[in-house]
């Protein structure tokens, strides 16, 4: 390992090269000035925290600059030319994200040519921002595909684990090739005759010799000077002889779901060849965690199409992730909850173990709130238990009076979700043997039934909460009817069927079989652990269903 590995703070997390002009941004991280300026102009947000950045608030980092200069003096034998940064790093060990092999940076180009896991052979995996570009590349010419693979074949500094894909996105930003999910603004000038193909609806207000509006699939030929605002929503082709300046903003993903939110009825299989997968989780990078329950594995599928096994010989029935991407799982074998650190370096038992206070039957639910308080539906003891951070014992916060249908009782509780927006600390519980959803307000001695209709809801096993403009919406996985319901609390029947065909068990793309786990990704796509079909299904969010609400 090169000595530079001990000086990782001298390397920009975007370019993976030594700093030349290091600056500190609003997110508290240091970057190369040119790289973060380009990134911010194109993407608008921090590459690490995903929060908005302002390029006018970059502060020179003199300490890092001095450290880089000192490092260069210590390595004076390296010629000071345009390739000096790369040569400084040429002996750095790097990891290929496709095949997992480690080699030195100076052999990267050679490795790209002989990589045994060529991206063309990787199964298409749609889960997050960059998989859309990847999926599209599979339908392009071999020349374009080769170009795309050059962008996505990325190498990781193992000491900068959080920045695996930053260099990929940086190159894409410079090329103005944006994932659909990213809201981005950029300025471009088109001169002479050009072919522009994009997914867009063009609405313009300009001083022109002719005025035109382009919607849906169309061809426009004109000579004009214009300034226009475009929103990407539908496919259009424009052939023009122009000199123009355009500001493009991609279709925005709503911050909250609207009451009329809808999903595509046909699902996409993103993972298959599993054995009774019970649950799923999605981390802050939109990587997918899968409880391959009866194979006794916990798997992680990255957005670039690769995957790893996190746990073996463990029967994981439920999964959740905290704000730091630590992973919590229920181990049915040991009636305990284990926590995997976000850097995959440690596994600790945080509940259960030798105290024998938990008894897991079926699919106990897990939830970790923003304060890192852990909630567990202790199915065998018919209660929900709360563990404060670093606590060795739990507090009963719902049920605990034996199995039953009374308001102070639960019967085999499964999935849970905690309201952290409206009624802070209120727990929504899939009281599956009672075929109802119980809301247990913080400190209450009894629960409140917020959904119950034996003809509409049988054996609820998983629940998500999503606030709308003026109300809370529950998304309930109706196990016996093979579907996911939208349900307003206290309503007598569901608002709509979000996913699934009532009463139709099957393995078609629009069908489910004994589904158990549901999660939203950052773009409100709905993922389902389709247990009976041994697969994970992704149902795309229809952003147009909320257009009038944003």
N, C-alpha and C positions, 0 to 999 in steps of 0.2 A: 504494500500500500504506500502510495506516495506520501511524502511529508506534508503535502498540502492538505491532506485530510484532517490534520490537526489544526488547520487554519480555515475551516469551513465558512466562517463568517466573512471571509474575503471574497466569497463567490456569490454573484447575483443569483437569486433563486429563479429568475426568468431566463437569463442567457446561459446560466451555468458556467460563466467565465469570470475571471478576476475583474473586480471593479476598476473602472477608469475615472468615473465621476459619481461616487456613491451619494445617494440622497435618502432621507427618511421621509416616508409618506405618512398620511393621517392615520393609517392602520397600525403604525408603530414599527413597521418592517422597513428594511433598507433594500434599495434596488439601484441598478444602474440607471442614471437619469434618462438617457435616451430610450431605454427599454420601457420604463414605467410611464414615461410621457406618451410614447406610442401606444402602450397598452391602455392607458386611461382615456386617450382620445378615441380609441376604437371601441373599447369595451365598457368604459365608464365606471367600473367597480374594481375593488381590490382583488388581485388574483388569489389571495390567500383567505381573506375574511369575507369576500363577496359583497362588502359594503361600498357605498359610493365614495369615490376619491375625487379630489380637486387638484389639478396639476399646478395650480397657483400656490399650493401649500406644501411644496416640496422643500425640505431643509437639508442643506449640505451636511454630510456626516464626516466631519473632519477626522475623527478618531479612526474610522475605517480607512479613510483615504491615506492617513499616515501609516497605518498598518500595512496597507497594500504596497506603498512605496518602499517600506522597510523590507517587505518580503521580496520585492523585485531586486533590491540591492543585494540581498542574500543569494539571489539566483542570477547573478550578473553574467554567468556564462551563457545565458539564453539571449540570443540576438533580439534587439529591440526593433521589431518590424511590425508590419500589419497583422502578423499571425502570432504575436507574442503571447496573448492570453491563452490561445489554444495549446501552444507549446508548453506553457506553464502547467497545463493540466494533462499533458499527453500520457503521463504515467499513472493517472488517476484511475482506480478500478471503478467500473460502471456496470450497471445491471441492465440487460436487455429486458424490456417489459413484456415481450412476446414469448421468448423461449426460456427466460430465467437464467441464462448463462452470464457469467461475469467475465469481462475482458478489459484490457486497458483502452483508454479513450483513443489512443492513436491507431487502434485497429477497428474502430467503429465502422468506417466505410466498407472494409473488407467483410466485417460480420454481417452488415446489411445484405450483402449479396448472397451469403451462404446461410442465413438464419433458417434453421429447420422448421420454424413455426411462421412461415410466410403469412401475412395478414389475409391473403387471398383464400387461405384454407381454414381460416377461423370462422366458426359458425356465427352468422349475423346475430348480434345481441343488442336489442334496443332497450335502453333503460334511461339514458341521460342525455346531456347536451350533445356530446360529440358522436354518439352512435348514429344520429341522423345523417351526418356527413358520411360516416362509414357505410351505412346502408345504401346511400345514394351512389357511393363509389362502386358498389358491386354491379351497378347497372350501366356504368360508363365504359368508354373504350379502354383497351388495355393500356394505352398511353396515359390517359387521365388517371386510371387506377394506379399506375406506377407512381405518378406524381403524388397522389393522395397517400400512398403507402410511405413515401419518403417523408411526408409530414407527420404521419402517425406513428412511425417506428421511432420510439423515443428511448432515451437512455437516462437513467436515474443516478444522481449522486446519492449513494446510500446514507450519507449523513444529512441529506436534505430531503427526507422522506415525504414531507408534506407538499413538496413542489414537483411531484412526479410529472404532471402534465402541463406545467406552466410554459415550458419551452414550446410545446405543441401549440397551445393557444396563442402564444406570442407570434409564432410564424403565421398562424391563421389570421390573426389580427392584421399583420403587416400586408398579407395578401388580400385582406378584406373578404375573407371566407368565414362568415359567422354562423355558428350553430343557430338554428331557428329559435331555440329557447332563450338565447341571450338578447336582452334589449340593448341595442347598440346604436350609436350615432356616428356617422362619418361624413366627410365632404369629398366629393370627387368631381373631376372635370372631364366631360366626354367631348372629344374633338373629332371631326371628320365622320365618315360613315362607320357605324358600329352596330353590332348585334348584341342586344342586352336581353338576357333571359333571366327572369326572377319570379319568385312567388310573391306577387304584389297586386295591390289595387292602387292606381295612381290618381291622386286628386291634386290638381294644381291651381294656383292663383298666380298669374304672371302677366307681364307685358309682352305680348307676342303678336306676330302677324296673323296667326291663326290660333284658335283655342280648341283643345281636345281633351276628353276624359276617357281613360282606358280602364275597363273592368273586365274580369274573367279572361278568356283566351282571345287575344286579338293581335293584329299587326297594324302598326301606325307608321306612316312615312311622312316626315315633315321637315321644314327648315325653320328653326326658331332659336331664340335666346330666352331661356326661362329659368325661374327659380321655383322648385316644387317640393312638396312634402309627400312622402310615400309611406304607406303602411302595408307590410307584407301580409297578404291574405289570400290571393288567388293567382293562378299562373297566367303570365302575359309575356308576349314577345314584342319588342319594339325595335324597328329598323329606322334609323334617323340620321340626318346630316345636321348636327347641332353643335353649338358651343354652349354648354349649360353647367350650372352648379346645382347639385341635388343633395338634400339631406334626407337620409333614409332611416326610418325607425322601424324595427321589426315588431310583429304582433306581440303585444304585451300579455304576459301571463298574469292574471289577477292575483292580488295579494291575499284576498279572501274569496271563497267561492260564493257565487250568487245562489239564490234559492232555485233558479231555473237551470242550474248546472247539469250538463249531460255528458255521457261518455259513448264512445263507439260501441255498438252492440256486438261487434266481432272482435275477439281478443287475439293477441299475438303471443305465441308461445316463445318465451325468452329463455327458459331452462326446461329441459326434459330429462328423461332417463333417471328420475329420482325414485325413491321408494317411500310413499306416504309422507310427503313434506307437510308438516303441520303449520309452520309459521314462517314469516319473512320480516325483514327490517331493511330500511334504507338509510345510509349514513349521509353526512353533510356533503359528500362528493357524489351523491347519487349512486354509489356502489350498492349492490344488492347482497344481503345476507340471507341465507336459506337454511332452515332447519330440515335437513334430510333425515327425518326422524327415525324411520325404521332401518335405514342404513347406518344409523348411529354416527352421523357426520354433521358438522357445521361447516357450510361452504360460503365462500365470498366470491362474488362475480364483479370484476372491475368493469368500468365503463368502456375500456379499450378492448374488451372481448376476452381477456384472460381471467383465470380463476385460481383460487388456492383453497386448501382444506385447513380450516382453523382448529377444529377439534375432531378427534376420532374416539371411538369406544364410549361415546356419551349419547344418551337418548335425550335429545333436545326437543322439547315440545312447544316452547314459547321463546321469542326473541324480542328485545327492545334495545334502543341505543340512546345514550344520553347526549347532551349538547357538545361533549368533547369527543364523541365517537367511540367511547368505551361501550362494549357490547355486553349485555346481560342475558343469560340464558337460564331456563329451568332444566335441571338435570333430574329426570324422572327416576333414574337408577338410584340416586342418593337423596332424593327429596330435598334438594338444596338449589340455591341460586348462585351461579358463578359469574364472575366479571372478568372479561378479557380486556386488557388495556388497549388503547387505540394504536399503540406502536407494536402490538402483538408480542410484547416481551414478558407479560406476566398474566397469570390466571389465579384469581383469588376467590374463595368462597365468602359471600357477603350475607348469606341468610341460610338457615337450616343447619346442616352438618350434624355435629354430635348432640346438639340441643334437642333434636327430634321434635321441634315445635311445628314443623310443617309436614303435611301429608298430601303429596301431589297425586291426583287421579285425573286421567284424561288430559286436559289441556289447560293448566293454570295460566292465568293472565299476568302480564308484567307491565309496569309503567314506571318511568323515572321522570320526575318533574325538573323544572329549571333549577331548583335548589338541591338537586341530586338526592331527593327523597325517593326511596324505592317503595312501590306499592305491589303487593303480591296477592292474587286470589288463591287462597289456601283451600283448594277444592275439596280435599278429603275431610277438612274440618269445617267446611261450609261458612267461610268467613273471608274477609279481606284484611291483610296485615300491612302496616306501614313501618318501614325502617328508615330512621333518619341517617344521614351520612355518618359513616364510621360507627354506627350503633351495633352492638352485639345481640340485641334482642328487639323484637317487633312489638308494635302496639296494635291491638284489634280496633279497626275503624269502621267495620261493617259486619253484620252477622255475629256469629259467635254464640248463638243460642241453639245450636243443633240444626239438623236439616228440617226445613218446613217452609210453609208458604205465608207465614205471618210477616207483618211489616218489619219486625225486628229479626227476621230469619232470612237465610239464603239456602239454596239447595243445589250444590255442585256448581258454584260460580266459575265461569270461564273468563273470557276477555274482559278487560277493564280499560277505562280511559278517564283521565282527570281533567276537569275544567280548570284551565289556568288563565282564562280571559274574563268570563262573566261572573259566575259564582265560584270564586277562587277556592280550590280544594274539594269541590263537589265531585264525587266518584260515580261514574256511570258503569254499571255492572251487568254483564250478561248472566242473568240468573237462569241458566239454561234448563234445569230440570223443572222450573216453574214457568218456563216459556214467556219470560218477561224481561224488561230492562228496568233495573232499580237505580234510582239516584239517591246517593247517601251524602247529604250535606255535611261538611266538616263539623265534627263534634256532636252530630245527631245520634239519637238512640234508636231511631227507626228509619227505614228507607221510604222513598216515594216512588210509586210505580209510574213511569213515564212512557211505557209502551207495553201493551198487552192485548193480544187478539189471537186466540188459538187458531183461527182460520187463516190468519195472515202471518203469524210469527210462531214458528216451532223450532225449539232448540237453537236459540241465538248463541253463537260461539265467539264472535269477534265484533268489536265496535270501534268506530272512529268518530270524533267530534269535529265539526267544521262550522264556525260561526258565519252567518250570512250578514246582509246589511242590517237586519233588525231582529234576527232570531237565531237560535242554535239549531243546527241540523245534525241528526245522528245518521251514521251510515252503519247499518247492522247486517252482519252476515247471517242469513237465515239458512242454517245447515240442512234442515229437512226439506226445504223447498229449492235448494240449489241456486240461491240468488242473493243479491245485495240490495237492501232496501234503503231509500231515503225516508226518514221519519222525523217529523217535528215533535219534540217532547210534548206529552199529554194528548196528542192526537189519537183518535180512535183507530186509525188505519194509516198505512204508509202514504207518503206524499207521491211516491213513484218507485218503480223498480229501476235501480241504477244499472245493474248488470245481471244477466241471467234470464232464462225463460222459465216461468213458473211451472213447476211440476215436470219439467223435461230434463231428466238426468241424461248426460251423454258426453261424448268427447269431441264434438264439433267445436269450431272456434267461438260460437255463441252460446255454448253450453258449459256447465260445470258439473262436477261429481264429488259430493261430500266435501265441499270447500271448508277450510278452517281458518285461514289467516288473510287479512287485508291490510294494505298500507298505501298511502299516497306518496309519490315522489315530489320533488320541488316544483314540477310543472303540472301537478294535480292529476297526472296519469295514475290509474288505479291498478295496483298489483294484487293478484289473488293466488294464495297457495291452494291450487286445485288438487286437493289431496287424492281423491279417487282416481284422477287421471295422471297422477305422478308427474305433474308439471307446474310451472309458474306461468300464469297468464298476465298479460299487460293489456289494459283497456285504455285507449288513448282519450284524453280529455278533449272535448269539443269546445275550444275557446270561444267560438262564435256564439255558443249558448249563453255566454255572459257578456257579450259585447255591449248590450244596452244598459248594463248595470255598472259600468266602469267609467 
